C-alpha cells in the first residue's frame, strides 16, 4: 500500500511600517527563509520544537541547522541539568 503525504501550510502576513521599508530595500537574501530560520531557532530554544522539527521548519537539514546554531553561538542541546540527571538515573536503572 502506498502512503501519500499531504503537506498543508499556513501563510502569515506581516505588515511593516513605511519608515522601516528602507531597512529591507537592497536585501539580496531570501527574507522569508531568514524569518523561518529565526522562528525555528526561537521555537527550538523555547523547547517548543525538537531540533529535528526546527530544522524541518527552517527548511534545513538537521546537520545544517546545527551548524547554523553553532555559527550563531547558540546551544545545540537544550538539555538542562535536571534532564541530564534524569537520563543518568534511567541509564543506571538499565544496568
Backbone torsions as a table, in degrees:
resi	resn	phi	psi	omega
1	UNK	NA	127.5	178.2
2	UNK	-83.8	138.0	176.1
3	UNK	-101.9	143.5	179.7
4	UNK	-116.0	128.2	178.5
5	UNK	-102.5	127.1	179.0
6	UNK	-108.0	120.2	178.1
7	UNK	-96.3	123.0	176.3
8	UNK	-110.5	142.2	179.3
9	UNK	-127.7	158.8	172.9
10	UNK	-121.7	142.5	177.9
11	UNK	-104.0	143.4	177.7
12	UNK	-122.6	130.9	178.4
13	UNK	-103.6	129.8	179.2
14	UNK	-115.5	122.7	177.4
15	UNK	-90.2	131.3	-179.3
16	UNK	-114.4	123.5	178.5
17	UNK	-56.7	144.8	-177.1
18	UNK	-54.3	-35.2	-177.7
19	UNK	-64.1	-19.5	178.8
20	UNK	-100.1	-3.6	-177.5
21	UNK	-58.1	-33.3	-178.8
22	UNK	-66.5	-24.9	178.2
23	UNK	-62.8	-34.1	-175.8
24	UNK	-93.3	-11.7	179.5
25	UNK	-72.8	137.9	178.8
26	UNK	83.8	3.6	176.8
27	UNK	-75.8	124.7	-176.2
28	UNK	-99.7	5.3	179.0
29	UNK	-102.1	169.3	179.6
30	UNK	-82.0	103.0	-176.6
31	UNK	-61.2	-37.5	179.5
32	UNK	-61.3	-43.3	178.3
33	UNK	-63.7	-41.7	179.2
34	UNK	-62.8	-40.9	179.7
35	UNK	-66.5	-42.2	178.6
36	UNK	-63.6	-40.0	178.1
37	UNK	-65.1	-43.0	178.4
38	UNK	-59.3	-48.1	-179.4
39	UNK	-65.0	-39.1	178.3
40	UNK	-60.3	-44.4	178.7
41	UNK	-63.8	-46.0	-179.0
42	UNK	-59.7	-47.4	-179.8
43	UNK	-67.2	-35.2	177.4
44	UNK	-65.6	-47.3	-178.9
45	UNK	-66.3	-25.0	175.9
46	UNK	-87.2	2.6	-177.3
47	UNK	61.5	27.2	176.1
48	UNK	-87.6	-20.7	175.2
49	UNK	-131.9	144.3	171.7
50	UNK	-72.1	167.5	-179.3
51	UNK	-63.2	-36.1	178.2
52	UNK	-66.3	-44.2	179.0
53	UNK	-69.2	-35.9	177.4
54	UNK	-64.0	-42.0	177.7
55	UNK	-61.3	-44.9	178.8
56	UNK	-61.1	-45.5	179.1
57	UNK	-58.9	-40.0	-178.6
58	UNK	-76.5	-11.8	-178.4
59	UNK	78.9	26.4	-178.3
60	UNK	-121.4	158.8	169.4
61	UNK	-70.1	161.7	178.6
62	UNK	-60.7	-42.9	179.4
63	UNK	-60.5	-44.5	-179.6
64	UNK	-66.3	-36.5	178.1
65	UNK	-65.2	-42.0	177.3
66	UNK	-62.4	-40.3	176.9
67	UNK	-64.5	-38.9	177.7
68	UNK	-61.0	-43.6	177.6
69	UNK	-62.1	-47.8	-178.5
70	UNK	-63.0	-42.3	179.2
71	UNK	-60.7	-29.6	-179.7
72	UNK	-99.4	14.3	176.7
73	UNK	56.5	41.3	177.5
74	UNK	-109.6	150.8	-177.6
75	UNK	-66.9	137.9	176.3
76	UNK	-82.9	-26.5	177.7
77	UNK	-115.3	135.2	178.0
78	UNK	-105.0	20.1	177.8
79	UNK	-70.6	138.4	174.1
80	UNK	-103.0	177.0	-176.1
81	UNK	-59.0	-41.0	-179.4
82	UNK	-62.9	-38.7	177.8
83	UNK	-62.8	-45.0	-179.1
84	UNK	-65.3	-43.3	179.2
85	UNK	-61.0	-42.2	178.4
86	UNK	-64.3	-42.6	178.3
87	UNK	-62.0	-41.7	179.1
88	UNK	-63.8	-40.7	177.9
89	UNK	-63.6	-40.1	178.4
90	UNK	-64.6	-38.3	177.7
91	UNK	-66.4	-40.5	177.4
92	UNK	-61.9	-36.6	-179.3
93	UNK	-68.3	-27.3	-179.9
94	UNK	-73.9	-34.7	-178.6
95	UNK	-66.4	NA	NA
